[in-house]
Structures are given as structure tokens and as C-alpha cells.
Amino acid sequence: MRNKTKVINIGNVKIGRGNPIAIQSMTNAKNIDDIINQINLLSDSGCEIIRCAVADFEMAQSLKIIKRNIKIPLVADIHFDYRLAIEAIKNGADKIRINPGNIGSNDRVKLILDTAKQYQIPIRIGVNAGSLEKSILKKYNGVTMQGLAQSALNFIDMFNAYDFDNIVVSVKSSSVPLSIGAYKILSENTDYPLHVGITEAGINTVKSSVGLGAILSIGIGDTIRVSLTDNPLNEVECAKEILSALELRKFGIEFISCPTCARTQIDLIKIASQVKERCKNIQKNIKVAVMGCAVNGPGEAKDAHIGIAGGKNAGFIFKDGVIIKKVREQDIVDELINQINLL
Ligand code: SF4
């Protein structure tokens, strides 16, 4: 059961409460054309909110052009300079992300809040383990889950004191246990929607999958970002896989395949990756199985709507656990896709 957070609008995307957990990513392209192209590729692959680092005034002013050429909400990521945040808002950012602790003073934060209020856009309070305030580090004796959550809660109180409540919150760390603990404490103490991510999660998807999986599975999280040192398209694919695996959202075909064993007599690894790739563009709410042998395959995957089980240089197409056709190994992928299209 998901936590009942407040509903917040980020452009045309609603997050919080019963709304779908939205997938975010961040563009890493450098010039405007490349940024627009990358954002459009990301949104075509399932990214629903995109964040863009705004490091100077030229970038803040370019948000206007980017916005005109993309279909998903644009979030401006700001560090240190409150004037960049204000400029980004005036140039159409649908949300901004700041760490209020590095903006310089409460007065400057208030100026950002006043502008966001005028333009009716939300602000994400983005607390990071690497930039916790000195007072918090002292009080909690270093970076702790309590300190991360308390820092975010203090900023929420500050925003509320300035009469601002269009808020999303995140408490990111590269430690999975620390992140899980911090999000738990935070969710027990606020009903603002939470953006969840494991920061600096490295070059593979394990940390993000474990961390996001654990946090989402206890009902916490309204938007997510998988953080990868890789093409952001892979962040989006991984985010979709995590949400699908937890049965929180569906993205077309659910794909299952066996790990192979000595019974496998076809090139199942290659076949599985080809089937998965070709299933990406088929929008059907079905389960497709690719199994190594006919001894166990159809039975093990009988809840799949359709699948193949390997034989000797051949494959058996099965439907709802019953074999319906034998095909040559080289025809397995095409025939399976044909059968999927017929469903
Ligand atoms: S389905 Fe067959 S080939 Fe695949 S792991 Fe099970 S027994 Fe082995």
C-alpha cells in the first residue's frame, strides 16, 4: 500500500497520492540541440519528467527554447546561485530542485520561493549526504539517516514558515541502508511527495534496483530516478523494470526467461535478448516466456500467455502452457513475434 502523500503538479504530470510513480531522468547533453534530441529520445522510451543542470544564465534562459521542443515537464537543477533559480523559473521551468542549504541565506531562499509561488511551480528540496549542513553533522555525529531526514524536515519547516507548500522532497545518499532509513523517517514525518533515488549508484543497476526496490516496496516514493554512470536511456529502462517487477506499473509486455542449464540445446541467451528487444515496441499487457527446454519450460512458465521452449536445434511455441507449434531454431524469434501480434 502506497503512502498517501499530497498531490503536486509538475507541468502536466501529477505526482503523489494515487498517481502513477513517475520516472525521471537527467539530460547530460551539452548544447541545446543535443539536449532537446536527448530529452525526446528519453521521453519516447518512457521518461516522464526530465531534469537539466542549470549552471549559468545562458542555460537558464535556454530553458525557454528547450521547453518549446519537448513534451515532458522540465526541472531545473540549481546549486548555489539563487539568481539562476529565479531566472530558470521565469524561463519556464516546471519545477526546480535546490538544496536550500547551499543557496547562501534564508533571504535568498525566500526570493526563490516567492518567484516559484508567483509562477505556481513546485520546488524539490534535494538533500544530499555529501552536502549536509555542519550543524546537522555535529548534532548527529556525521552523516546518518536521522540527520538526512532532519535536514529535509528543517527545510520543509522553513518553506512552510515562508508560506510555501508546493514541495517535493528527496534525501539522497550512495548508501542503500542509509537511504532506506532516511526515507522511512522522512515518510513518517511528512506527507509531501518524495522523489526517490540512490545517488552516485555506479555503472550498473544493482544499487538502484536494491535501494529503490526496498523503498518502493514499503509504499514510499512518488517519483524515481535510477542514477547510472551510463546513457540516461538505460536509467529509464531500469526504472521501468523496477516498477514492473514490483507490480506498481505496467509497461506493455512482461518478459520472463529461464537462466539456461545443461538441458538447453539452442542459443537461448541470444534468442532471449532478441525477443526482449522486439517486444519493447509492442503495447500488449501480456507475459511472454523464453525457456530453454520443453521438459520444464511450458510448465514452469504456464502463467505466460505465450512463449517458446527450446528443443534440439528447434523451438516449441506454447500458449497458456500448451505446445501449439514446432519451429526451426532460426525461425523462433520471428514466429514468436508473429504469434504475439496475433494475440
Ligand atoms: S527451463 Fe529447462 S533449460 Fe531452462 S533452466 Fe529450466 S530446465 Fe534448464
Boltz pocket constraint, residues with backbone or C-beta under 6 A from the ligand:
constraints:
  - pocket:
      binder: B
      contacts: [[A, 258], [A, 259], [A, 260], [A, 261], [A, 262], [A, 263], [A, 264], [A, 291], [A, 292], [A, 293], [A, 294], [A, 295], [A, 296], [A, 297], [A, 300]]
      max_distance: 6.0
